[in-house]
Structure formats: C-alpha cells, structure tokens
C-alpha cells in the first residue's frame, strides 16, 4: 500500500499524466492490493499525500472498495465524487494540461460504472436513465473546464481534452435517448480549430455518433459522409467496429440509391441487408415484408427498423417503374399502379391511398411528374421520369 501511494506522489510531482492515469484506473492491478479498502489505507493516504490530490485518491480508494464489494451504485457515487474533484484540480491548473490522460480514464470509467449501476438488479429504486443523467452532468463539469481554456498556446490548452469528453457524452445521450442534447456538443467540435487534429480514434468515434444522429434526423448526405469516414478510417483489424458502422451506413447508402455488394456483406456477416436490397431493387413488396419480419429482431436491436421501413418508398418507386416500362406510356392509369400494389401483397390499399403514395414519391423527387386527378392518371416526364436515387438530394 505504501509503495502504491509513493508511486502516486512521485508521478504527481513529475507531472506524468499517463502514469497517474494508470494508478487511478479501476482496471489497474493495484485494485487487488490487500487492505486497499481498509481504514489503514485511508490513514496512509492522508499521511503520504497532500491537498488536492489526497481527496481525489481517497474517493478513488472508496470506489475500489465498493467495486470489490460488488456494490455498483456506491462505486459510481465515489467515482463521481472523484471526477468532480478532478474537475476542480483541472480548473486550478491554469497553465497546464498534463492531467488530461487522467481525465480521459476516470471519465470513461465513470460512464462504465454508471451503466453498471443502471443494470444492477440490487438498485430497484433507480429510475431508468437516472444514474446516466447524473453521469452526464458530471462529465459536463470537466467539459466546461476544457472548453473554457482560451489560452493561445496549442500545446498546453485543455481544449485537447474536449473531443474525448464529447464522445463519452454522446454515448450517454444515445443510451438514454436524448439526442437533442448532442447539438451543442456537435457545434463545439465543428467550430473548434482543432477539429481535424484530434486523435484519429477520437475522430472516428465522434463521426460514428454524429453520423448516426444525422441518420435519425433524415439528413442522409451528412450521415453518409460521417459514417463513411468512420468506416474507412477504422483499423482493418477492428472488424467488430467496422461491422457496427456498416449496420448504419448500409441502410443510409441504400436510401441514397447505392446498393451494397454481396462480398462486403458476407465479409462482415450482414447478409440481412442482401435479402433486403434484393427485394427493394425488384420492387417486390411481398418479399420485402417477409424480409423485414424475418430479420425484425436484428433491425430493432440495431435501432434501424424505422430507417429500414423508409426503404419501402424506394420499393414502391421501383415497382411503379416496372409498370411504366410494361405499359410504355407517359400517362399511366392510377388503377394500373393500384393493381400492381395489390398483386404485391397490399390487398387493402385503395385509390386514394395509391394517389397519396404517388404524391409522396413526386414530392421527394423519386418520380418526375404530376397526378391528373380528373383523369385518374399519373403523368410523368418524357425525360428521365425515374431519376437515379443518387442524384436526388433528400
């Protein structure tokens, strides 16, 4: 125990942020030191360390004690106190940023301990998301300190710690489904002069979450840009992460008219999208419904079911294009389109619903033309009446 505390004191005076981060991590091997959670440890901490480091280490030791006793909520509370103490230290260190590695580790473990407390069966009185909301408030305390550092020195500014904190906050907000809280964080990054100079791993994580948010906001061009960046820059050996990115990138690409290749889907075990793509391309609504029912659990668990449902509109467009090619006329009876829909499994659809569907396709630019309600016909352009989806701006 003495050796551990002496190490902390030494790296503190040497301003070695990386080494101190290890020594204050809940995953470091010091957590198994005998008596680390005893009164002796607390007394020795007061003996070896001085303010403000002593309070930080005391909270850490109490978090370790709660972790060893398998008490996730108490562990989270002490870790939260430690991070609040860390924020005060960062604020005191006006001209230094060497504690940023410590902040990164402690904030990461704060989020993980909050998830552990949320998932614990022993804490039945906690409302879903309650601990994670408190975790976000704690993370914001550190973020404000970093964002408020207005020094011109690029080397020493605490703003280098912003993106790591923002990524932790984005993960929390996605988990508790409060995506509207992401907007000010995204603005902070996009307006930062360091936007393109943060660590690549941090940029990939950021692009992934912002791309997902853009997807949910139906901003598919931005979603495509950010998710593509994340996929292309993700290390080739991180196949699990690349598969996760593709789970969102593939439906976005399909909505923009770019269909995935079979070998790519096979490589990352995402063949659910191959069946989906085949149905959409053919305009086979009956098959599409079957694919969505078959892989419903996968789409729901990934949080993309509603996004995948939007592919139906492309399937309608492709079916109507088939009718157009079969009839070879620019004045297509709406009844012909209604019959095509009914033959493809939509037995309950009527004329009004078919016209409404056509109006949506025309409004979104997927069909160039207009509906003649008087003659019950779809009048389409003689030039490129079904423009390629990739040329349409959502």
DALINQUI-V537430 format. One record per helix or strand of 3 or more residues. SS is the DSSP state (H for helix, E for strand). FROM is the first residue (numbers start at 1). LEN is the number of residues. If there is no record, write none. Layout:
ss:from:len
SS:FROM:LEN
SS:FROM:LEN
This chain:
ss:from:len
H:2:12
H:17:7
H:29:4
H:39:10
H:53:16
H:72:21
H:100:20
H:130:18
H:158:18
H:179:12
H:200:17
H:220:14
H:239:17
H:262:6
H:272:11
H:285:10
H:296:7
H:305:5
H:311:17
E:331:3
H:334:10
H:351:13
E:369:4
E:377:4
H:389:3
